């Protein structure tokens, strides 16, 4: 019985530092701005003497979303056509 108490005491002393350790906190990254996917196209002229040498290359990139007020984002209406008659 004495041996079991000694073994229990040694085990509890040895396990105390293991239980006291805390997991490392995850790295707190700064809040990322919302990203928007934007399609960029360009025409590559491989042969300037041939109309078949042109190629259109498009790719998608992610850019930070810009926050604009609603008034700047609206389109201006087209002018009314002049009616003669």
C-alpha positions in Angstrom: 0.0 0.0 0.0 2.9 2.3 0.8 4.3 1.7 -2.7 1.1 2.6 -4.4 0.8 5.9 -2.5 4.4 6.8 -3.4 3.8 6.0 -7.0 0.6 8.1 -7.0 2.5 11.0 -5.4 5.3 10.8 -7.9 2.8 10.6 -10.8 0.8 13.6 -9.6 4.0 15.7 -9.1 5.3 14.8 -12.6 2.0 15.5 -14.3 1.4 18.9 -12.7 3.8 20.8 -15.1 2.3 19.1 -18.1 -1.2 20.1 -17.1 -0.1 23.7 -16.2 1.2 24.3 -19.8 -1.3 26.2 -21.9 -1.6 25.8 -25.7 0.0 28.7 -27.5 -2.5 31.3 -28.6 -3.1 31.5 -32.3 -1.5 34.4 -34.0 -4.0 37.3 -34.1 -3.8 38.6 -37.6 -5.2 42.0 -38.5 -8.6 42.0 -40.0 -8.2 41.7 -43.8 -10.2 44.0 -46.0 -12.9 42.4 -48.1 -11.5 41.3 -51.4 -13.2 41.5 -54.8 -12.3 39.4 -57.8 -11.7 41.6 -60.9 -11.2 40.4 -64.5 -8.4 42.1 -66.4 -8.1 41.6 -70.1 -5.4 42.7 -72.5 -4.8 42.3 -76.3 -1.4 41.0 -77.2 -0.2 41.7 -80.7 2.3 39.0 -81.5 2.5 39.7 -85.3 1.9 43.3 -86.2 1.5 42.4 -89.9 -1.2 39.8 -89.4 -4.7 40.2 -88.2 -4.6 36.7 -86.9 -1.6 37.3 -84.6 -3.7 39.2 -82.0 -4.7 37.3 -78.8 -6.8 38.4 -75.9 -5.5 37.3 -72.6 -7.7 37.6 -69.6 -6.9 36.8 -65.9 -8.7 37.2 -62.6 -7.1 39.1 -59.8 -8.2 39.9 -56.3 -8.2 43.5 -55.2 -9.3 45.2 -52.0 -12.9 46.4 -52.2 -13.2 50.1 -52.0 -16.0 51.7 -50.0 -17.6 54.6 -51.8 -20.7 56.5 -51.0 -23.8 55.6 -52.9 -23.9 59.0 -54.7 -20.6 58.5 -56.3 -21.5 55.1 -57.5 -24.6 56.1 -59.5 -24.5 56.7 -63.3 -25.6 59.9 -64.7 -28.6 59.7 -67.0 -28.1 60.1 -70.8 -29.3 63.3 -72.3 -32.7 63.1 -73.9 -32.6 63.0 -77.7 -33.8 66.2 -79.5 -37.1 65.6 -81.2 -37.7 67.7 -84.2 -40.9 67.8 -85.8 
